[in-house]
Amino acid sequence: MNTSGLAAQPRPAAASGGFDVLVVGAGFAGSVLAERLASQLGLRVLVCDKRPHIGGNAHDRYDDAGLLVHPYGPHIFHTNSAEVFDYLSRFTEWRPYQHRVLASVDGQLLPMPINLDTVNRLYGMNLTAQQMEAFLASMAEKLESVKTSEDMVVSKVGRDLYNKFFRGYTRKQWGLDPSELDASVTARVPTRCNRDDRYFTDTFQAMPRAGYTRMFERMLAHPNIKVMLNTDYREIEHVFPWRHMVYTGPIDAYFDYRHGKLPYRSLRFEHQTLPQEHFQSVGTVNFPNDYAYTRVTEFKHLTGQAHAQTSVVYEFPCDEGDPYYPVPRPQNAELYRLYQAEAEQVPNVSFVGRLATYKYYNMDQVVAQALTTFRKLKAQLGGEAAEPVALAPETLVPAASTAAGRTRREASLPHAPLNGSAAT
Ligand SMILES: Cc1cc2nc3c(=O)[nH]c(=O)nc-3n(C[C@H](O)[C@H](O)[C@H](O)COP(=O)(O)OP(=O)(O)OC[C@H]3O[C@@H](n4cnc5c(N)ncnc54)[C@H](O)[C@@H]3O)c2cc1C
């Protein structure tokens, strides 16, 4: 076991029957890199995951009733990056899908993000788009400085909308009041002065037609890739020789928590199969103010599956459980930087993905990060010079901490699940 924090000594790999690369984690980060390294560089890759399945948190499966569900919460694919979309399109066909979300507020189901209809129906008005702009401006509080999430929201939409749509959701989601969270967390409060009720506005919005797991199966189907499930990498890192490791697990676990544990918020999922064809009119209904759960998602909207029954999932935020959402507070970013500095000293391990870089990334951002890491590894493991993936600004993510590269650019995190407005 690598208790020193320094990577195990590389050993002659493929030639001696070992592997060129050990990939820890079969989620997006690990699977994209395994696929690229095997298919483009001809390397022998061993992928291990401690879970009994591939796909990481994006894994989907058929439940007992035969309905396709997402065990780790609803995953909706959206991106502005043609490169990411084109890359994934090699492994799946797509079903066009535009996600819609309603928020249960004051006894009504109102569009989220807040749009013209939300405001008109909530306040019983008949504003035009221009009037809505003026209305929001009149509601907004003028603050000397914007430090917290609460400041951010009230300075954009005022206290009433903050209390009705944001405060309760954020408190449930994080167990913290928005006044205790960074302003950066709600840096973008999406409000629309038109009637567009789509949750996302990205150029590409679609779901893998046969599901995520099928897409991962196709990615990992290369003859140079072997997959070991139910396997923690620490059980095998000294069993099979390898030259380079791609690590997509939690960065603090890799270093045996030597600087302390990085805080995460988790979720408990309650899945239900109901004896009815439909449950709700849109994919997700948010509950900012009532109940312990934050939202309910009906999978058939996402998957397009025709079935006499339907499956839904309720999400209950909690502190204990799988690490899902890095808690966006300055002291946690500071702690992560300690681990990041150590990671940069480990030349034969690339730290990639949301757990290894302690960032809330959407799937497309992780794919982009993995593709960028691949270009760097190509140079490092015997290829041409690395070129970063060209991405739309909102999909730019920090490059992984490899020996070849440091953080390229901080991501804006438009989908950090803070307020029910842009959470995925
Ligand atoms: C509730 C929820 C909803 C989301 N919804 C969306 C959405 O709608 N749209 C979107 O774009 N993104 C969404 N995301 C984000 C999405 O899940 C991530 O971007 C993506 O799954 C990250 O991929 P990854 O490979 O970095 O990490 P993961 O998918 O977490 O994969 C890491 C893998 O590493 C494995 N691992 C960890 N430690 C070890 C070890 N020691 N040994 C072996 N294996 C190990 C884990 O078991 C895991 O399978 C959502 C996230 C959550 C939590």
The ligand as a Gaussian input file, in Angstrom:
#p B3LYP/6-31G(d) Opt

LIG

0 1
 C      -26.948000      13.725000      -7.236000
 C      -26.083000      14.115000      -8.398000
 C      -26.690000      14.493000      -9.569000
 C      -25.908000      14.877000     -10.645000
 N      -26.552000      15.253000     -11.793000
 C      -25.825000      15.640000     -12.845000
 C      -26.479000      16.060000     -14.056000
 O      -27.717000      16.075000     -14.133000
 N      -25.709000      16.451000     -15.083000
 C      -24.341000      16.467000     -15.029000
 O      -23.700000      16.816000     -16.021000
 N      -23.695000      16.064000     -13.908000
 C      -24.394000      15.653000     -12.823000
 N      -23.756000      15.243000     -11.680000
 C      -22.282000      15.208000     -11.662000
 C      -21.745000      13.861000     -12.189000
 O      -22.174000      12.816000     -11.343000
 C      -20.226000      13.929000     -12.224000
 O      -19.794000      14.959000     -13.046000
 C      -19.555000      12.651000     -12.745000
 O      -20.192000      11.476000     -12.330000
 C      -18.123000      12.640000     -12.248000
 O      -17.398000      11.577000     -12.801000
 P      -16.054000      11.118000     -12.093000
 O      -15.497000      10.038000     -12.928000
 O      -15.201000      12.295000     -11.797000
 O      -16.509000      10.594000     -10.645000
 P      -17.404000       9.350000     -10.221000
 O      -18.544000       9.173000     -11.152000
 O      -17.704000       9.547000      -8.780000
 O      -16.422000       8.103000     -10.379000
 C      -15.353000       7.858000      -9.492000
 C      -15.280000       6.361000      -9.286000
 O      -14.110000       6.064000      -8.521000
 C      -14.397000       4.962000      -7.705000
 N      -13.443000       4.902000      -6.604000
 C      -13.266000       5.820000      -5.618000
 N      -12.293000       5.407000      -4.775000
 C      -11.846000       4.207000      -5.233000
 C      -10.867000       3.280000      -4.783000
 N      -10.153000       3.495000      -3.660000
 N      -10.651000       2.156000      -5.495000
 C      -11.389000       1.907000      -6.618000
 N      -12.347000       2.744000      -7.085000
 C      -12.568000       3.887000      -6.401000
 C      -15.817000       5.213000      -7.243000
 O      -16.441000       4.015000      -6.814000
 C      -16.459000       5.802000      -8.499000
 O      -17.137000       4.829000      -9.264000
 C      -24.508000      14.884000     -10.569000
 C      -23.882000      14.505000      -9.377000
 C      -24.663000      14.139000      -8.290000
 C      -23.995000      13.784000      -7.005000

